[in-house]
């Protein structure tokens, strides 16, 4: 298994727009082999003294931290799907712009360490 994850700041007043964008994304990921996909809207995301999720995404007033991940069968499926997403018209900036600041997104891919 392979997990891709991200943290992104979203304007708080764009929650419903982000939810709709995420629903399109999750459907695309599942069409392309994702096992599971989750997005969480930050309810308790405290500032830290040295580092924190809000600090990492340079959270601004009026924004909320969103944390999400996708479980893939393997890294190859993740990589293939992410490449396909870049050219899929459902994700073009004109058709379906992400209602968040993509320049401040933090993301990465992880090999499964354990699962309970």
C-alpha positions in Angstrom: 0.0 0.0 0.0 0.9 3.6 -0.6 -0.5 6.7 1.1 -0.5 10.2 -0.3 -1.4 13.0 2.1 -1.7 16.7 2.2 -2.4 19.7 4.4 -3.9 22.9 2.8 -5.3 26.2 4.0 -8.8 26.8 2.7 -10.8 30.0 3.1 -13.3 29.3 5.8 -16.2 30.8 3.8 -15.3 28.4 0.9 -16.0 25.2 2.9 -18.9 24.1 0.6 -17.0 24.9 -2.6 -14.0 22.9 -1.3 -16.3 20.0 -0.3 -17.7 19.9 -3.9 -14.2 20.1 -5.4 -13.0 17.3 -3.1 -16.0 15.2 -4.1 -15.0 15.4 -7.7 -11.4 14.6 -6.8 -12.3 11.6 -4.7 -14.5 10.2 -7.5 -11.6 10.6 -9.9 -9.2 8.9 -7.5 -11.5 6.0 -7.0 -12.1 5.7 -10.7 -8.3 5.3 -11.0 -7.7 2.7 -8.3 -7.8 4.5 -4.9 -8.8 2.3 -2.1 -9.9 5.1 0.2 -9.8 8.9 0.3 -10.5 11.2 3.2 -10.6 15.0 3.7 -11.0 16.5 7.2 -12.0 20.1 8.0 -9.9 21.4 10.9 -11.9 21.8 14.1 -9.0 21.6 16.5 -5.7 22.6 14.9 -3.7 24.6 17.5 -0.8 26.9 16.9 2.5 25.5 18.1 5.5 27.3 19.6 8.1 26.1 17.1 5.9 24.4 14.4 2.3 23.4 13.8 0.0 22.7 10.9 -1.2 26.3 10.8 2.4 27.6 10.8 3.4 25.0 8.1 0.7 26.3 5.7 1.1 29.9 6.8 -2.5 30.0 7.8 -4.1 33.5 7.4 -7.1 34.9 9.3 -10.3 33.5 7.8 -8.8 30.2 6.7 -9.1 26.7 8.0 -6.6 23.8 7.8 -7.8 20.8 5.8 -6.0 17.5 6.1 -6.5 14.7 3.7 -5.1 11.4 2.4 -5.6 8.7 -0.2 -4.8 5.0 0.2 -3.5 3.4 -3.0 -2.7 -0.2 -3.7 0.8 0.9 -4.7 3.0 3.9 -5.6 2.6 3.2 -9.3 -1.1 3.7 -9.2 -0.7 6.9 -7.3 1.9 8.3 -9.7 -0.2 7.3 -12.8 -3.3 8.9 -11.3 -1.6 12.1 -10.4 -0.2 12.4 -13.9 -3.7 11.8 -15.3 -5.2 14.4 -13.0 -2.8 17.1 -14.5 -4.4 16.7 -17.9 -8.0 15.8 -17.0 -10.4 18.7 -17.9 -12.3 18.1 -14.7 -9.4 19.8 -12.9 -8.6 22.6 -15.2 -8.4 26.0 -13.6 -11.3 27.3 -15.7 -13.6 24.3 -15.2 -12.9 23.4 -11.6 -10.4 25.6 -9.7 -9.4 24.4 -6.3 -10.9 26.9 -3.8 -7.7 27.0 -1.8 -4.2 28.4 -2.1 -2.3 25.6 -3.9 1.0 27.4 -3.3 0.7 26.7 0.4 -0.3 23.0 0.1 2.0 20.5 1.8 2.0 17.0 0.4 3.9 13.8 0.3 3.8 10.1 -0.4 4.3 7.4 2.2 4.9 3.6 2.2 2.7 1.8 4.7 4.5 1.4 8.0 1.6 -0.3 9.9 -2.1 -0.5 10.0 -4.4 -1.3 12.9 
